[in-house]
Each structure stands twice: as C-alpha cells, then as structure tokens.
C-alpha cells in the first residue's frame, strides 16, 4: 500500500540524515555568510556559471521571469565559463566588460567572490556538485540545471549542500521544469489526493535521436576536448539516462513519493561516435509494495521516439502531464496553477520565494532523481542489481564511493586525461572494449 504522507521515506536513513545535517552545520560555520535577508529594494544581482546554449537560455529565462514580478529588477554582473570567448559572448548581451567575464577551472570562484545574489549554474553535470556547494557556502541563491551529478558522491554532495542552504535561508531551484509546469502540477495534485489510488506500475520514456558530437582537434588538450564534447562522455554528462532521462525519472519519484529500492537493466552502444556512452538503456525500477516502473531511453537516429510517462493505479491511470482516467468518482478540486511556460515559471517561483523570505529548496528532489538515473546506469553498464542503499547508505558497497574521473577538481588542477573514444562498458565483464 502507498505510505501515508508522514510515513514516506525521503530516501535516506536517520543515520545519514544526522550525518548530512552535521556536515551542513559545519559548512555554515566555514561559509562566508550565514543567513540571507530578502533585498529591501527588490533589486537582485545575477551571475552565470556555464555560458553554453542552456546557460544563456536559462539566464534569459531568469531575466524574463523578473518581468512578471512587480517592481523586481535584475542586473547581470558577471559570467564564468571554461572558455574565455564563451564567457565574453554571454557577457556582451548584458554589456559586461571583459574583466567581469571569467574563464578557466577557477572561473566560478572569481564570480562567487563578487557581490552576486543569484547564481545560474549551467556547466556540464560533472562540475555541478562542486559549483553548487561553493555557491551555497558563498551565500548565493541558486538556479542549477539538471542533472546535478554524474556519480554517487556527487549526488550526496548536492543533498548536503541543499541542507546547508536551508540553514542559510537560500533558495535552490533546479531545471526539472516539469515541477513548475501547469499540466504536471495539476496531475500531481490529483494523484496525491487519490485520483488513481495507489500507483502499482507504469512506464517512463525518453526516446529520440542522437545529439551532437565533436571530434578532437589536432593539438587540442584533453580538457578542452572533453568540455566541448561533454554530451559524449559519461564522466562529463553521466550518460543520457542521467543527462536527459532524469526528467521522466523525477516525475516517477514525485508521483510515487519516494525513490525506488532497486534497479536492474540492460543497455548497449550501437551507432554512437566519440565518447563512451551507451545508445540505449532499459531498466526495471522496483519502488516497493509491488510497484514497478519501466524506464526506457534511447538516442538513435531513425527510430521511433517518445518523451512521456504513464502510471497505473488501483483506481485509474494517468499520463505524466494529463490524460487522467479514474475508475472511481473523485471529487477533487484541482487548483488552477500558473499558465506561464515552465522554463520561465521555475525562475518566477524561485525569485518570488526569495522576495517573500520563504525560499524554495529543490536540491534533494533533483539529487534523488539524478541518483536514480545513476543507479540505472550502473546497472546497465554492469548487468548487476543496484540498490538505492548502495548509493546512499551502504558504505561497503562497491558503488557507494564510485567516482568518475577526471573529476571537477582534476579540471581545476590541470590534471585531465580523457578516456579513450569509442570504448564502452561490457555488462558482466567489468571492463571496456574498443569498437
């Protein structure tokens, strides 16, 4: 049976919650500021870390959001990226001098040293745990793109930093924008209030074509190549089950109310060029109490696609963002949530929460969705059953401290060695092969 709201697990044991809280308090004492006070003049200064397409898009969404909040003004004061040219190109849109467009592995630190209220983090996922933790310690509100990690330690770091954000009164919103989309919010409300009864099973899909890729230039450093070709390397993106399919997995967690207990799946590499990721993943997620969700994602050109969710309950069915069919009459008064596009609404919700002194905090939600995706990837790469506790609680598990290299810290130190192209995992073999 579905647990009562007060009984639902948050995905961590009491022991780990205590450890997380202790780590958060220690970080508070080490941070630059303790509590953020809402701005009296309704003016906020914004910085962008990660100036690629999504970074520029997210910053634009943030600026658009301010137009929907009476009296709020946003000022972009700095940009940061691995490449100077990208930082400067982003800065030109807001008339920033080159001196406020930072580059390199420590660019984020230079931006965080400035007088910035809100930071938009849109670097590749491997950098996000380090950049997010640093932003919270520096006393900044954060919007960060999904996913938020590529390995279990990174996911746990996000949760710890999110707990620290609570103690400092800082807002955190993630790029899992369906949680701010009207159709999904209406469906989630109906599901929570019993419209389809207890969820017993379902499917979540993200199946489409291949994304872009880059070839390595002659004489190009491994670091530059991996940053430019980040969607091809598991060490940078987490693989597309993490980078893209995290959206659908987040919906499953949201509607069911907690992460799955285990993951068992398979996948493979068929047509991909460069990097080391799979082309497809298929995973059975066991949420307990007899509830299984089939997770499927694929990036192969010329195949049928689909980005959607479906859930079957004891009293009806529903898609993720609509299509509710109830086998029992329900008198549920569903609120009419805002109709603004989700990419802008998520920023409206963050900024409004800051101004009201009640900051949103989505760190745990997005971290748990990311960890579910990582759990699925580990299973498809190895062919092994992977438990939620293997990533979050069982320190004796071979996957608890699994750290993908090069790490974000390696990029800062200049110690980056790229994995070989076209060498993918072999399930059951514990090694990689060259295609």
N, C-alpha and C positions, 0 to 999 in steps of 0.2 A: 504493500500500500504506500501511497505517497505520504511523506512525512509532513507533519504539521509545520507551519512556518517557524515556530520556536524550536523545532527539533531538527531542522535541516542542517546538514553539515556545511561548513564553509571550506571544506577541502583540507583542513589541517587539524592535527591533534592538538589537545590542550598544551602538551609539552612544546610543540613547535610554535603555538601562539605565544606562549610565555617567552620563548627564545626570540621570536620576532619582535615582541614588544620591548624586550630588554635591549635588543640591538637598536631599535628606534630611539629609545631614550638616550642611549649612549651617543648616538649620532646627533641628537638635539644639542647636547652639551658641547659637541665639537663643531656645530654649524655656525654660520655667520649671523643668522638671525633666528629668533625663537618663534615669535608669533607675528603673522601678517595682519595689519589693520587695513580694512577696506579704504580705498582712496577717497578723501573728502571732496576733491574737486572733480571726480568722475573722469579723470584722465589717466590712461594707462600707457606705459611704455612697453613695446613688444620687440622681442628678438627672435631671429630664425636660425636654427641649427640644422643644416642639411638643406642645400639650395637646389636640389633637383626638381623634376617636374611636380612630384607630390608635395614637396616642401613649398614651392611657390604657390601651388594650388591651395594648400592648407592656410598659408598666410593670407592669401586673397580671400578665402572663406572667412577668416577671422576678422579682416577689415570690413567685409560686407556685413558680418554679424553686428558690428557696432552701429550700423545704420538703423538697426531695428530696436535699439535701446536708447530711449530718450536721454539726451544730454551726455552720452558717453563719447569720448574721443580717444582714438588710439593713435600712437605715434611709433612708427618703426624706427628703432635706434641703432640696430646692428644686425649683421648677418655673419654666419660662420659655415665653412664647408672645407672638405679636404682640398679642393682646388680653389685657388685664388680667383680664377676667372669666373667660376660659378658664383662665388660669394659676391663679387663685384657686379655681375649681371643682375643678380637678385636685388642688390642694393640700389642700382640705378633706377629701379622702378619707384623708389622712395627717396630719391635724391640724396643718398648717403655718400659721403666721401670714402675713398679707398681705405683710409685709416680706420674706418669702422666696419670694414669687410674683412674678416679674419679667415686665415687659411691654415691647413696643416692638422696634425693629430691633436694639437692642444688648442685649436681654434675655439672650441666650446668653452674652455676655461677663460679665455680672454673675453668672450661675450658675457659669461656669467659674472665676471668682475665688474661689469658696467651696471648702471642704475636701470635695471630692467624689471618690470613687474610680471610679465607673462612671457614664457618661452614656448615657441613652437618647435618641437623636435621631430624631424623627418629624415634623419640619417638612415642608413641601412640598418636592419634589425639587430645586427651583432653589436652595434655601438649603443643601443638604447638603454640597456641597464646601467652602464657607466654614466652616460649623459644625463639620464633621469635622476639617478642618485645625486649627482653633483648639483643639478638644478634645485632639487629639494633642499639639500644642505645649504645652498646659497640663498634660500628663502624665496624662490620663484614659483609662481603658479605655472602649471604645465599643461599644454596640449601635446600629446605624443601620438604618432601614427602607430598603427598595428602592423605586424605583431610586435611584441616588446622584448623578445629574446630569441636565441637560437638553441639554447641548451638549458638543462635543469637549473644549474647555479644562477644563470641569468634571470630565469623566471622567478626564483626565490628572492633575488635581489630587488626585483620590481616590487614584490609584495612587502618586503621590509621597508623600502623607501616610501611606499604608499602609506604604511603605518606611521612613519615619521612625518609625512605630510599632514596627517590628521592632527598630530600633536602641535604642529606649527601653524595650523589654520590655513593650509594651502590647498587650492583647487587642483584637481587632476581629472582631465577628460581624455579619453582615448579615441582613436579613429575607427572604432567599431560602431559606425554611424547608425546602424540599424536600431540601436538602443535609443536613438533620438528621432527615428522616422515614425510618422503618424500611424501608418498601417501596422507596423510591427508593435508599436506601443499599445494599440487598441487590441491586437490579437493577444499580446502578452497579458494584458489586463483580464481579458475574457478567460484565458487559460488558468490564470491564477485564481480566479473566482469560480472555477469548477465547470466551465463551459463544455469541456470534453472529458471530464472526470480525471482519473489517474492516467498519466501517459504510460503506455505499455510498449511502445516501439515507434519506429519512424526511420526516415532517411534524410540525410543532408548531402547536397551535391554542389560541387563547383567544377564543372567540366567544360573546357573550351579549348582554344587554340594555343599554340606556343607563343611565348613572349619574345621580346627582342634578345639578342645576344651580341657580344663584342669579341672580336679577335684581338689577340695581343699584338701590339705594335712593336716593331723592331727597336730594341734598346729600352723598352718601357719597363719600369720597375714592377715587381710583383705586387706591391702595394697599390700603385696607380691602376694596374690592370684589374685587380680584384674589386676596387672601388667602382671602376667604370662598368665592370661586368658582374655586378653584385647579384643580379637575379639568377645567375647560373651556378653559384657556389653555395652549398649548404652552409658553409662556415659564415657566410655573409647574410643570407636570407632565411635559412632554416629549411629550405626546400619549399616548393609551392604549397604543400599541405599545411605549412606553417604560415608562409607569407600571404597566401591568398585565401585558402580554405578556412582559415581561422575565423572568418566572418560567420560561416554557417555553424561551425562548432560552438561559437559563442552563443548563437541562438539556442542550440540544444541545451547548453548549460543553463541559460536564462529561463527557458520554459520548464525544464525539469526541476531546476532549483539547486543543482549541485553538479560537480564534475563526475565523470564515470569512474568506476572502480578499476577496470582493466581495459586493455586494448590488445587486439590480435588481428594482424592484417598481412597483406602482401602488396608488392608493387614491383616496378621494373623500369628499365630505361630502353627505349626502342629507337628514337629518332633524334634525340637531343644532340646539340653540337656545343662544345665547350663546357666547362664546369664539370660538376659531378653529381647532379641531382637526378632523381627519377622522373619519368614522364607520367606515371600514374600511381595512385595509391588506393587501396580498398581496405577498410578497417571496420571490424566489429567492435563497437563500444558498449560495454556492459555497465549500465548505470545502477545495477542492483534492483531488487524487488521484481525481477523478471522483465525489466525494461532494457531492450537492446536497440541501439541506433546504428544504422549502416552509414558510414562515412565514405564518400567516393569523390575523388578529384582527379582530373586529367588535363594535361596540356599537350595535345597532339592535333596538328592541323588536319583538316579533312574528316573529322569525326563529329558526331552529334554532340551538342553541348547542353548545358542547363545549369543555372545557378538558382537553387531553391531549397526549401525544406518541407518536410511533411511529417506530421505526428498523428499517431492513432492512440486514442484514449478509451477508457471504459464506457464513455457516453458520447463519443463523437470523434471527428477528425478535423484537422486544420492544416493549412499551409503556414509557412512562417509569417507571411505578411498579409494573410487573408484566407478566404475560402473556408470559413468556419461552417461545419456541418454537425449539428448536435442531434443525437438520437433521443434526447430528453429535453423537454421545455425548460429553459432557464430564463429567469427574469434578472438579467444583468444590465445595469445601467452603465454603459461604457462611456467614459469621458471623451470629449472631442479634443484630442491633443492638437498642438500647433501644426499647421499645414506647410510651414516653411520647409524647403528642401533640407534633407538630413545633413548634408555637408556643411551647411551654414547653421542649422539649428543646434548642432553639437557645440559650436562656438558661442551661440547665443546663450545656451544653457550654462556653459562654463562662466562666461562673463557676468551673467545675471547672478549666479550663485556667489561669485566673489563680491559683487556690489552689495548683496544682501547680507554678507557676513556669514553665509551658510554654504561654504564651498563644497561642490561635488567632489567625490573621490571614486574614480573608476579603476584604480590601479589593480585591485585584487581581481575584478571581473576580467579585465583584459589579460592579466598574467595567468589566470586559471585557464582561459581559452587557449592561450599560447602554449601552456604546458600540456593541455590535452592534445594539441596538434603535434607537439614534440614527442609525446608518448606514442602517438600513432606512427610517426616517422621512425622512431627507434624500432618499433615492431616490424614495420615493412622492410627496413634495412637489415634486420637480424633474423626475422622469422620467429621471434620469441614473443611470448605473452609478457606484456609490460603492465605493471600495476601502478596505480596512482601513487601509492605509498613509496614506490621505487624512486619517484622523482621528488617527493615532498617530505618524507619522513624516515625511510629506511636507509640509514647512512651506510649500511653494509651492502646495499645493492650496487652492482657494477655501473648502474646508470645515475645514481644519486649525484656523483661528482663529475659526470661526463662533461668535459669542457672542449668545445670545438676550437681548434687553432688554425690560423692565427686569431688571437683574441683582440678585443679593442685595445687592451694595454700594449699588445705587441705592435699595433699600428702607431701608438704614441711613442714607443721606444725605437721605432725604425727597425724592428726585428721581424719582418714579414716574409714568409716563404709560402708561395701559393701552392696548393695541392695540384697535382698533375691534371691536365684536362682529360676528359673522357675516360675517367677511371671511377667506376661506380661500385657500390656495395653489392656483395653477393649474399643473399639471405642464407643463413645456416653455415656459411664458410668463415665468417669472421675476418674477411679480407676484402680488398677491392680488386677489380680486374680492369684491364685496358681494353677498350672496344677497338 
